[in-house]
Amino acid sequence: MAAAKDDDVRDVDWDGVRLHVVSGKGGTGKTTVAAALALALATGGKKVLVVEVEGRQGLAQIFDVPPLPYADRKVAVAPGGGEVYALAIDPEEALLEYLEMFYNLRVAGSALRKMGAIDFATTIAPGVRDVLLTGKAKEAVRRKGKDGKHVYDAVVMDAPPTGRIARFLNVNSEVAGLARTGPIRSQADAVMEVIGSRLTAVHLVTLLEEMPVQETADGVAELQAAKLPVGGVVVNQMRRPLLSAADQTKARKGHLDTEALAHDLAAAGLVKGGALVGSHGAVTVDDVVRALVVEGAEHAERVALEQRERDNLEGLHRPTYELPFLPDGVDLSSLYELAELLHRQGMA
């Protein structure tokens, strides 16, 4: 696992990357990681855009702002004066923008939307939909101001889950049967010039559980097969062991010292007269000790499972970053804490 790095000697793993795509199995917290990564990248005065493409308004919830429109909106200030903007990319709006850009058909496009044709087009041809979504992110990466400098120092995409990330990003193969020439094909080629290059890194978020780790491994293999740039692995919701290595071994075998447990309970004032305080004798010391032994065994088994999954992740040979489990959930304050951890570990 990547260790925290000295802030005095910044060794950033992704220098030169301008598009950070964040994917992961559902439930692993990829949207939270995308938001934290955007804050981390903006640290020190940078300007970063974070975009979502699934229409869930997850970024608005995390940054505690109203639902995001189809326009860049400032949502946070990063340490050191940086700024984070957010954008919800809507496929219908993207298609209308596309029709106006290439065909000057904005008015006609609005009429088509009223007829349901826009929704039909983006549903019946998912390859076109993905070109529109990724194309908007590509445009943000390439966008320059009047001074000739890039508007954003980096763009972070909260992307679809790992199971379809390679297909979502590999837009050339998706539109091959739909458009061999013309603007759609040209747009797909322009997208791949960015997504298939060193300007992009696709990061995968996982938990130390069997299914998310397996899906992460499958995702890495699919991305590599599609010749898409694999980034790092973020292990989210890490829980630190509560027992020493020796006690974990004892707990798994059911050999914890029950007399010591009873003594510690008494010393803590949790039991008195052979019963749990406040239980009026209904719960005995032995009941509490037995429950602790069972809980200790379950904890030790979970730690052992997590170590096996950690070993599996090491076998992927990707830079790995760790974020802790937050028992009270993620709010704006804790999001800054997660961003700082990613920054210190060299992800941004």
C-alpha positions as CSV (number, residue, x, y, z in Angstrom):
1,M,0.0,0.0,0.0
2,A,1.2,3.5,-0.7
3,A,2.6,5.3,2.4
4,A,2.0,8.9,3.3
5,K,4.6,11.1,1.6
6,D,6.5,14.0,3.1
7,D,4.7,17.3,2.2
8,D,8.1,19.0,1.8
9,V,9.0,16.8,-1.1
10,R,6.0,16.4,-3.2
11,D,6.1,13.2,-5.3
12,V,2.8,13.2,-7.1
13,D,2.0,9.9,-8.9
14,W,0.0,11.4,-11.7
15,D,2.0,14.4,-12.9
16,G,0.8,15.3,-16.5
17,V,-2.6,13.7,-16.1
18,R,-5.4,16.1,-16.7
19,L,-8.4,13.8,-16.8
20,H,-8.9,11.5,-13.7
21,V,-11.7,9.0,-14.3
22,V,-13.0,7.4,-11.1
23,S,-14.9,4.2,-11.3
24,G,-15.7,1.4,-8.8
25,K,-18.3,-1.3,-8.0
26,G,-21.6,0.2,-6.7
27,G,-21.4,0.9,-3.0
28,T,-17.7,1.4,-2.8
29,G,-18.0,5.2,-2.5
30,K,-16.6,6.2,-5.9
31,T,-18.5,9.5,-5.9
32,T,-17.1,10.4,-2.6
33,V,-13.6,9.5,-3.8
34,A,-14.1,11.6,-7.0
35,A,-15.1,14.6,-4.9
36,A,-12.2,14.2,-2.5
37,L,-9.8,13.8,-5.4
38,A,-11.1,17.0,-7.0
39,L,-10.4,18.8,-3.7
40,A,-7.0,17.3,-3.4
41,L,-6.1,18.2,-7.0
42,A,-7.2,21.8,-6.3
43,T,-5.0,22.2,-3.3
44,G,-2.5,25.0,-3.6
45,G,-4.4,27.3,-5.9
46,K,-5.4,24.9,-8.7
47,K,-8.8,25.1,-10.5
48,V,-10.5,21.7,-11.0
49,L,-13.7,20.6,-12.5
50,V,-15.5,17.4,-11.3
51,V,-18.2,16.0,-13.5
52,E,-20.8,13.3,-13.1
53,V,-22.4,11.4,-16.0
54,E,-25.1,9.2,-14.4
55,G,-27.7,11.8,-13.5
56,R,-27.8,10.9,-9.8
57,Q,-26.8,14.4,-8.5
58,G,-24.4,12.6,-6.1
59,L,-21.9,15.4,-6.2
60,A,-24.5,18.0,-5.2
61,Q,-25.3,15.9,-2.1
62,I,-21.7,15.5,-1.2
63,F,-20.8,19.2,-1.6
64,D,-24.1,20.2,0.0
65,V,-25.2,22.4,-2.8
66,P,-28.5,22.6,-4.9
67,P,-28.8,20.1,-7.8
68,L,-26.2,20.8,-10.4
69,P,-27.3,22.3,-13.8
70,Y,-25.8,21.6,-17.2
71,A,-23.2,24.3,-16.5
72,D,-20.0,24.6,-14.5
73,R,-20.8,25.7,-10.9
74,K,-18.3,26.5,-8.1
75,V,-19.0,24.2,-5.2
76,A,-15.9,24.4,-2.9
77,V,-12.7,26.2,-2.1
78,A,-9.6,24.0,-1.6
79,P,-6.8,24.5,0.8
80,G,-4.3,27.1,-0.5
81,G,-7.0,29.0,-2.5
82,G,-7.9,26.4,-5.1
83,E,-11.4,26.1,-6.5
84,V,-13.5,23.2,-7.3
85,Y,-16.3,23.4,-9.9
86,A,-18.9,20.8,-10.7
87,L,-21.0,19.8,-13.7
88,A,-23.8,17.3,-14.2
89,I,-23.5,16.2,-17.8
90,D,-27.0,15.5,-19.1
91,P,-27.0,13.4,-22.4
92,E,-30.0,15.3,-23.8
93,E,-28.4,18.7,-23.2
94,A,-25.2,17.4,-24.6
95,L,-26.9,16.2,-27.8
96,L,-28.7,19.5,-28.2
97,E,-25.3,21.2,-27.8
98,Y,-23.8,18.9,-30.3
99,L,-26.6,19.5,-32.9
100,E,-26.1,23.2,-32.5
101,M,-22.3,23.0,-32.8
102,F,-22.2,20.8,-35.9
103,Y,-25.5,21.3,-37.6
104,N,-26.8,24.7,-36.2
105,L,-30.0,22.8,-35.2
106,R,-30.6,24.0,-31.6
107,V,-34.2,25.0,-32.3
108,A,-34.9,21.9,-34.2
109,G,-33.2,19.9,-31.4
110,S,-35.5,21.4,-28.8
111,A,-38.5,20.3,-30.9
112,L,-37.1,16.8,-31.2
113,R,-36.8,16.7,-27.4
114,K,-40.4,17.6,-27.0
115,M,-41.3,14.7,-29.3
116,G,-39.2,12.3,-27.3
117,A,-36.7,11.8,-30.2
118,I,-33.7,12.9,-28.1
119,D,-34.4,10.4,-25.4
120,F,-35.0,7.8,-28.1
121,A,-31.7,8.5,-29.8
122,T,-29.6,8.4,-26.7
123,T,-31.3,5.2,-25.5
124,I,-31.4,3.2,-28.8
125,A,-27.7,4.1,-29.5
126,P,-25.8,4.0,-26.2
127,G,-22.5,4.4,-28.1
128,V,-23.7,7.8,-29.2
129,R,-24.8,8.6,-25.7
130,D,-21.3,7.7,-24.3
131,V,-19.6,9.8,-27.0
132,L,-21.7,12.8,-25.9
133,L,-20.9,12.3,-22.2
134,T,-17.2,11.6,-22.6
135,G,-17.0,14.4,-25.3
136,K,-18.1,17.0,-22.8
137,A,-15.4,15.9,-20.4
138,K,-12.9,16.0,-23.2
139,E,-14.0,19.5,-24.1
140,A,-13.4,20.6,-20.5
141,V,-9.9,19.1,-20.5
142,R,-9.0,20.9,-23.8
143,R,-10.8,24.2,-23.0
144,K,-8.7,27.3,-23.0
145,G,-9.4,30.9,-21.9
146,K,-8.7,34.1,-23.7
147,D,-5.1,34.0,-22.3
148,G,-4.4,30.8,-24.1
149,K,-4.1,28.8,-20.9
150,H,-6.3,25.8,-19.9
151,V,-9.4,26.9,-17.9
152,Y,-9.0,23.9,-15.6
153,D,-5.8,22.4,-14.3
154,A,-7.5,19.0,-14.0
155,V,-10.9,17.4,-14.6
156,V,-12.3,14.5,-12.5
157,M,-15.0,12.3,-13.8
158,D,-17.4,10.4,-11.5
159,A,-17.8,7.6,-14.1
160,P,-20.1,4.5,-14.4
161,P,-19.3,1.4,-12.3
162,T,-16.4,-0.9,-13.0
163,G,-18.5,-3.4,-14.8
164,R,-19.0,-1.1,-17.8
165,I,-16.2,1.4,-17.5
166,A,-14.0,0.0,-20.3
167,R,-17.0,-0.1,-22.7
168,F,-18.1,3.4,-21.7
169,L,-14.6,4.9,-22.3
170,N,-13.8,3.0,-25.4
171,V,-16.1,5.0,-27.6
172,N,-14.4,4.2,-30.9
173,S,-15.4,0.6,-30.7
174,E,-18.9,1.6,-29.5
175,V,-19.6,3.8,-32.6
176,A,-17.8,1.7,-35.1
177,G,-21.0,0.2,-36.3
178,L,-23.0,3.4,-36.2
179,A,-20.8,6.0,-37.8
180,R,-17.7,5.3,-39.9
181,T,-17.4,8.9,-41.0
182,G,-18.9,12.2,-40.2
183,P,-19.1,14.4,-37.0
184,I,-20.0,11.6,-34.6
185,R,-17.0,9.6,-35.7
186,S,-14.7,12.7,-35.6
187,Q,-16.0,13.4,-32.1
188,A,-15.2,9.8,-31.0
189,D,-11.7,10.0,-32.4
190,A,-11.2,13.3,-30.6
191,V,-12.4,11.8,-27.3
192,M,-10.0,8.8,-27.7
193,E,-7.1,11.2,-28.4
194,V,-7.5,12.3,-24.8
195,I,-8.9,9.2,-23.0
196,G,-6.4,6.9,-24.7
197,S,-3.4,9.0,-23.9
198,R,-1.2,9.9,-20.9
199,L,-3.5,12.8,-20.2
200,T,-5.9,10.3,-18.7
201,A,-5.8,7.9,-15.7
202,V,-8.6,5.6,-14.8
203,H,-8.7,5.0,-11.0
204,L,-10.7,2.2,-9.4
205,V,-12.3,2.4,-6.0
206,T,-12.7,-0.8,-3.9
207,L,-13.4,-2.2,-0.5
208,L,-11.4,-5.0,1.1
209,E,-14.2,-7.4,0.3
210,E,-14.1,-10.3,-2.2
211,M,-16.6,-9.1,-4.8
212,P,-15.3,-5.5,-5.1
213,V,-11.7,-6.6,-5.2
214,Q,-12.5,-9.2,-7.9
215,E,-14.4,-6.6,-9.9
216,T,-11.4,-4.3,-9.5
217,A,-9.1,-6.9,-10.9
218,D,-11.5,-7.6,-13.8
219,G,-11.7,-3.9,-14.4
220,V,-7.9,-3.5,-14.6
221,A,-7.8,-6.4,-17.0
222,E,-10.5,-5.0,-19.3
223,L,-9.0,-1.6,-19.3
224,Q,-5.6,-3.0,-20.2
225,A,-7.1,-5.2,-23.0
226,A,-8.8,-2.0,-24.4
227,K,-5.4,-0.2,-24.2
228,L,-6.9,2.4,-21.8
229,P,-4.7,4.0,-19.2
230,V,-5.1,2.3,-15.8
231,G,-4.5,4.6,-12.8
232,G,-4.4,3.8,-9.1
233,V,-6.6,1.8,-6.8
234,V,-8.3,3.5,-3.9
235,V,-9.1,1.3,-1.0
236,N,-12.1,3.0,0.7
237,Q,-13.6,2.5,4.1
238,M,-10.5,1.0,5.7
239,R,-11.0,-0.3,9.3
240,R,-8.0,-0.6,11.5
241,P,-7.6,-3.9,13.5
242,L,-8.8,-3.6,17.2
243,L,-6.7,-6.5,18.3
244,S,-3.0,-7.2,18.2
245,A,-1.8,-9.9,15.8
246,A,-1.3,-12.3,18.7
247,D,-4.8,-11.7,20.0
248,Q,-6.3,-12.0,16.5
249,T,-4.8,-15.5,16.3
250,K,-6.3,-16.4,19.7
251,A,-9.7,-14.9,18.8
252,R,-10.0,-16.9,15.6
253,K,-9.2,-20.1,17.6
254,G,-11.6,-19.1,20.4
255,H,-8.7,-18.9,22.9
256,L,-9.1,-15.4,24.2
257,D,-8.4,-15.1,28.0
258,T,-11.9,-15.0,29.4
259,E,-10.7,-14.3,32.9
260,A,-8.8,-11.3,31.7
261,L,-11.9,-10.1,29.8
262,A,-14.0,-10.4,33.0
263,H,-11.3,-8.5,34.9
264,D,-11.2,-5.7,32.4
265,L,-15.0,-5.4,32.4
266,A,-15.0,-5.1,36.2
267,A,-12.1,-2.6,36.1
268,A,-14.0,-0.5,33.6
269,G,-17.0,-0.5,35.9
270,L,-19.2,-2.3,33.4
271,V,-20.0,-5.3,35.7
272,K,-20.7,-5.5,39.3
273,G,-21.8,-8.3,41.6
274,G,-21.4,-10.8,38.7
275,A,-23.8,-9.0,36.4
276,L,-23.8,-6.2,33.7
277,V,-24.4,-2.8,35.3
278,G,-28.0,-1.7,34.6
279,S,-29.2,-5.1,33.6
280,H,-30.6,-5.9,37.1
281,G,-28.9,-9.2,37.0
282,A,-30.5,-10.4,33.8
283,V,-27.1,-10.3,31.9
284,T,-24.3,-12.0,33.8
285,V,-20.6,-11.5,33.4
286,D,-20.3,-14.8,31.6
287,D,-22.9,-13.7,29.1
288,V,-20.9,-10.6,28.3
289,V,-17.7,-12.5,28.1
290,R,-19.1,-15.1,25.7
291,A,-20.5,-12.3,23.5
292,L,-17.1,-10.6,23.4
293,V,-15.4,-13.9,22.5
294,V,-17.8,-14.3,19.6
295,E,-17.4,-10.7,18.5
296,G,-13.6,-11.0,18.8
297,A,-13.6,-14.1,16.6
298,E,-15.8,-12.3,13.9
299,H,-13.5,-9.3,14.0
300,A,-10.4,-11.5,13.6
301,E,-11.9,-13.3,10.7
302,R,-12.7,-10.0,9.0
303,V,-9.2,-8.8,9.5
304,A,-7.8,-12.0,8.0
305,L,-10.2,-11.7,5.0
306,E,-9.2,-8.1,4.5
307,Q,-5.5,-9.1,4.5
308,R,-6.2,-11.7,1.8
309,E,-7.9,-9.2,-0.3
310,R,-5.1,-6.7,0.3
311,D,-2.7,-9.3,-1.0
312,N,-4.9,-9.7,-4.1
313,L,-4.7,-6.0,-4.7
314,E,-1.0,-6.0,-4.4
315,G,-0.9,-8.5,-7.2
316,L,-2.4,-5.8,-9.6
317,H,0.8,-3.8,-9.3
318,R,-1.0,-0.5,-9.3
319,P,-0.4,2.5,-6.9
320,T,-2.7,2.0,-4.0
321,Y,-4.2,4.6,-1.6
322,E,-6.2,4.1,1.6
323,L,-9.1,6.0,3.0
324,P,-10.6,5.3,6.4
325,F,-14.1,4.1,7.3
326,L,-16.1,7.1,8.6
327,P,-18.7,5.8,11.1
328,D,-20.8,9.0,11.0
329,G,-20.9,9.1,7.2
330,V,-19.4,11.7,4.8
331,D,-20.1,15.4,5.2
332,L,-18.3,18.4,3.8
333,S,-15.8,18.5,6.7
334,S,-14.8,14.9,6.4
335,L,-14.5,15.3,2.6
336,Y,-11.7,17.7,3.2
337,E,-10.1,15.2,5.5
338,L,-10.2,12.5,2.8
339,A,-8.8,15.0,0.3
340,E,-5.9,15.7,2.6
341,L,-5.2,12.0,2.9
342,L,-5.1,11.5,-0.9
343,H,-2.9,14.6,-1.1
344,R,-0.4,13.3,1.5
345,Q,-0.3,9.9,-0.2
346,G,0.7,11.4,-3.5
347,M,-2.4,10.8,-5.5
348,A,-2.7,14.6,-6.1
